């Protein structure tokens, strides 16, 4: 009985119109692909589910979900090609369309895998940590390598697609005869671009700069926000973006405040009259630092670093964990020391002295002071 029903069903399917059979076959392939994708997602969630801010499962599903949605149905459709009912003269075009779609979908999966790897490495090497030198180093290399891998995938995908067309193969063979002259022309035309590319490769591995490094270049202070194959984006302190060709960092000098460590020394200079007592000023400086969470407790020094005929230069040296904290700490110390001097030693602010000698009265010369 069951065999008879099956034979009857197969006979009915054999007599279906070609277009209806093909639609059913395509719908079945899409359905099978989506079911397989759903089963894979359920399996991954069950085996590798992880609580917390980062989850490898969420990263895989987020980045690979859409490419797999296209790839698996296309793969099922490719496997079902022997069953498709298409006229022989149209079959090569159909077969080529499926092959090209599969190549593009597979390339999208490879690109998405690089995003999953990036998420994982960003999680392992957290740049928000206090001592993030190694994390910034790895992230800088990752950015360059990831862009290089994606570019290679795209180039290979385009080549694989073009190789599916016979007439393009012939064109390629013809062009190979002029590769010598063409190579020289392209070499001259792309000399600067190739120089930028090689500079990017050098920066990624020798690392004179890294992601989140603090730089001073072209008179601007900012952090490295992005390193591409050909340029670097520096986030200036006032939220402007400075776009710099990547070979700039090979050819020109610049300041890197976080090259080996993020710790930094900061200075405050005050120009005071010679009457200022140093020990009370030093005690106040130490008191302010002791109460400042921005100070990392490594360095605190008060020194007279210069003296002129009118004032003496007092340098207050202090340390902080990074450049941002060092800047805020300097401002804090400068403001509070000025307030302290105004309240306790206003006569020691910078001033000019003029001596008035009256030869007719015989009085002791008078000294008149004026604020500078």
Buried (B, 14 or more C-beta within 10 A) or exposed (E): EEEEEEEEEEEEEEEEEEEEBBEEBBEBBBEBBBEBBEEBBEEBBEEEEEEEEEBBBBBBBBBBEEBBBBBBBBBBBBEBBEEBEBEEEEEEEBBEEBBBBBBBBBBBBBBBBBBBBBBBBBBEBEBEEEEBBEBBBBBBBBBBBBBBBBEEBEEEBEEBBEEBEEEEEEEEEEEEEEEEEEEEEEEEEEEEEEBBBEBBBBBBEEBEBBBBBBBBBEEBBBBBBEBBBBBBBBBBEEEEEBEBBBBBBBEEEBEBBBBEEBBBEBEBEBBBBEEBEBEEBBEBBEEBBEEBEBBBEEBBEBEEEEEEEEBBBBBBBBBBBBBBBBBBBBEBBBEBBEEBBEEBBEEBBBBEEEEEEEEEEEEEEEEEEEEE
